[in-house]
Structures are given as C-alpha cells and as structure tokens.
Amino acid sequence: MANYSSLMLLEAQDPDAFRIVMEKYRDDLLDKTDDLPTWQAGPVTLGQRLNSSHFPRGYEAISYGRGTWLFHMLRQMLRDTETTLPDARRAENRDADELFIRILQQIQKKYAGREISTRELLAEFEEQWPKPLWFEGKPSLDWFWDGWLQGTSIPKIEFKNVRVPHGSGENFASGIIEQREAPDDLVTSVPIYADIPGRSPVLAGRVFADGAVTNFRLRVPPGTRELLLDPEYTILRRR
C-alpha cells in the first residue's frame, strides 16, 4: 500500500515516469526463468512462498509488481466512477481520487499498528464500493478476489465486431470483448472510451468482461467515430 502511495505521487509529478514503472512491473511478470514466465509463480496471496528455485524473484515481481497493478486497477475503477458522476453530484473541483484516498485513510486508521490480510483489505473497499461498479447487482468484490488476487493470469483483451452507429441523437454501440490467455471464468471491468474527432477520448462506460466472450451494448456520445478499449492501459493485460 505504501509502495502504491509513492507511485501516486510520482504519477502526479511525472505521468510518463509512472507509466514506465508500471510497464516494467508488467514486463517483469512476463519475463521467463527456466522457460517459465514469472507470473506462474502463484497469486499475490502466497506472500514469501512465491520465492522458489524456479522463481527466485517471485515474491518481488508478484507481491510488488502484480500487487501494485491490482491496487491501480481498484483505484482506476473508483476514479472512473467519480469522474462520470452527474454534474449535480460532482463538485466543480472534485478530486477523482477522493474515494480511493478516503478508503486508504480509513484502512490505515483502523489497522494502525497491526497487519491487515489481503481479504480484509478488499472487504474495506467492498464497504464503499459504488453501485455503478457492482457486478451482477452486488457490491461484492469476490470476482476480483477470485480472478485477480487468487489468480495469476495476464490476459489479452480485445474488441471484436464493434458497431458504432453514426447520428446526431443518442447512439448505442455494440460489440464483443474477448479475453484470451486467461481462465474461462475471469471477470474484468473494462473501461471503454469514445473516440470523437476534435476531442480527447471520452469515457463511455465500463463493461464487465465475463469469461472468454462477452457481448456488450453501450450508450456513446453523439459524434463517436470508434471505440477504444482501455486506451491508457489501466488493466494488467498484454499489449
């Protein structure tokens, strides 16, 4: 947690340097030792047991590298929700990280002087998990625990058969999200952006990719030319 707090400060001061660090963490997980990629050493919940003769850097790469990525994914989900609140509920200068920081502060206060387990940490996020991020209508983060904290994969996530109607009114885009090189039951919250000529990409919404193939239908802003899947690489995934 302290490691990611330092990276948040780095991102605010030097976004390019932050991206380089995150890319290095991902690449370290994909690097091979004895022909085995490091990510196969095990899930973050194994702790020191990640180190072995096959994976001498398993703990460092996974506890720090993958662990940092998972914090980043939680933060980005909350950040997207904060930045897409209706204008009536969003203060003019609202900090997109406000909720994420508040949860971290509450964790530090509640567990001051004692250790916190990974499951306990996730439960603290669940208590304040925003409704737009609920999977299957429930605030539970079991899907994140099962697939990302207890899992090890680094999936490849891509669009297929995307259709974006062009018109001046409300438009609904549709398509398929494929997750490959991942378990069949992996669930991922995928941010989808609208590419509009003359503007920076606009977050259209998030879609839960549930398994290998997920069909989606999403309202997009007028003038959308195409859809972009996680263009800022906020998900631990393969390029």
N, C-alpha and C positions, 0 to 999 in steps of 0.2 A: 504493500500500500504506500509506504514511504517512497519507494522507487518510482511509482507512477506519479506521485505528487510532484517529485522533482521534474519528471518529464512534462507535466502540465505547465510548469513554469518555463521550461525550455520551449515548448510549443508557442507560448505567448510571446517569447522573446525572439525566437528564430524558428518559424514553422518548417523551413527546409531542413534544418538540422534535426528537428523532431522526426520528420519523415525518414531521414537517413537511418536514425536509430531504430525505428520500427521495422524498416525493411531489413536491417541487419538481424534483428531478432527472428524475423520470419525466415530469412535465408539460413540462419544457423539451425533452425529446426529441420530444414530440408536437406542440409548437408549430410553426407554419409560417413559412417565409421564402420569399417569392416563390411562394406557394401550394404549397411542398414542405415536408413535415414534416422536422424536423431529423434524425430517426433514419435518413433515407435518405442522409445524407452518406457513410455507409460503416461498416465494422466498427471496433472499437477497435484492431485490429492495424495500421490505417493511420497512426496517430500524427498528426504535424503535417500530413500530407497531407489530413486531414479538413477543414481550412480551405480555403475557396474563395470565389469571388464569390457563388455561390448559397448557401453555408453559412458566413458569416463567423465564426460561433460554433461551428462543427462540432467542433473539437478539444476545446473546453471542455465542451460538452454531452455528447460521446460518451466521450472519454478519462476525464473526471472523473465525469460523470453515469452513463453506462451502465457504465463500468468499476467504479464503486462498487457499483452494483446487482449486477454479476456476482460481486464479492467477497462481497457479502451473501448471495447465493444459495448459494455454496460453503459459507460459514460456517453457514447455516441447515441445510443438509443434514447437515453434521457434527454440529451441535448436536442435531438431532432424533435422530440415531443414539446419541449419548451419553446422552440423557435417556430412551431406551427400552431401554437395556441391562437384562438380567435383574437382579433385586435382588442376586443373589450376586456379580455382577461390577461393580456400581455402588456406589462408596463413598458413605457417607451424605451427605457434603458435597461430592461431586464437582462440579467446575465444568463446566457444559455446554459451555463454550468451550475446554476444556483441549486437545483435539486440534488445533483450529484455531490456537490460540496457539502450540502447540509446533511446528507446521509453519511458521508465520511466523518464529519464532525461528531455526529451522534454515535457512530461506532467507536471513535476514539474516546469519547466521554464515558460510554457505557462499559468499555472493556479496558479502561486505563489500568495499567499495572498487571494485566493478565492476558493470556493468549486467547485468540479467537480462532475457532476452526473455520475451514472454508465453508461448511454448511451453515454455520451461524452467521458468517458474513453475508452469505447470499440471502438468508432469512431477513436480515436488516434491509436489504434492497426490496424484498418482496412486500414488506410492510408499507412502503410508499410507492410501489410500482404503479405508474399511471395507467388508467384504463385503456387509452389507445394502444398500449403495448401488451395488453393481455392476450395470451394465446388460448384459443378455444373458450374465450369468455371468462377466463380465470386469472387471478393475479399471480398464480404460482409460477415460479421460475424453474420448475422441475425439468422443463425442456432444455434449459440452459445448463443445468446441473448434469443431466444425463448425457447430452450430446457434446458439450464443450468442456465442462470441468472434469467429468468422468471419462470423456472421450479423448482421443488423440489426433484425429484426422485434421488435415488442412485441405478442405475441399476446393474443387474448381467449380465456380458458379457462373452460369452463362444464361443469356436470353435465347429463346427460340420463337420463331413465328410471331414476332411482335407486330401488332397492327395499331396504327395511330391515325384516327380519322381527323381530317382537316376541315375545320369550320369555325365560325365565329361564336357559336354557343358553347354550352357545356359539352365536353368531349370525354369519352371513356376509351382508354387504350386497353388492349388485351394482349396476352401472350403466354409464354411458358417460361418458367425458371427451372433450369436443370442443375442438379448438384451431382457432380461426379467425383470419383476417388474419395468417397465418403460412405459411412454406413447408410443402409436403406431408411433408417428411422431418424436421421439427423434433421433437426429443426433449426432454421436460421432466419433471423429477422433481417430482411434485405431492404436497404434504402434504394428507392427508385427516383431518379431525377428527370425532369422535363428539360429538354434542350430547346430553347426558344431563340430564334435569330435576334441578335442585338442585345441579348441579356445573358447574365451568368446563369448556369444551370439552377433550376428551382426544384426543391424537394417536393415531389408529388405525393409521396407517402411511403409506408413500409408494408411489405408483403412477407408473410411467413412462408418460407420455402420448406415444405414438409415432405421429406423423402427425396427421391431421385427426380421426380417430375411434379411440378405444381403449376396449375393453370391459375391465371390471375386476371382481374378486371379492375381498373383503377381510373378514377377521375383525374384528368390532367388539365392544366390551364389552357385557355384558348391560345392558338399560335404555336402549340407544341409541334416541333418538327420530328423529333425522335425521343426515345427513352434511353437513359443511361443507368446502368446497373452499378451502384456503389462506386461512382467515379473517383472518390477520394480514397478508396481502399481502406475503409474503416472496419472491414471484416477480415479476420485472419483467413486468407484464401490464397490460392495460387494465382499468379499472373497468367 
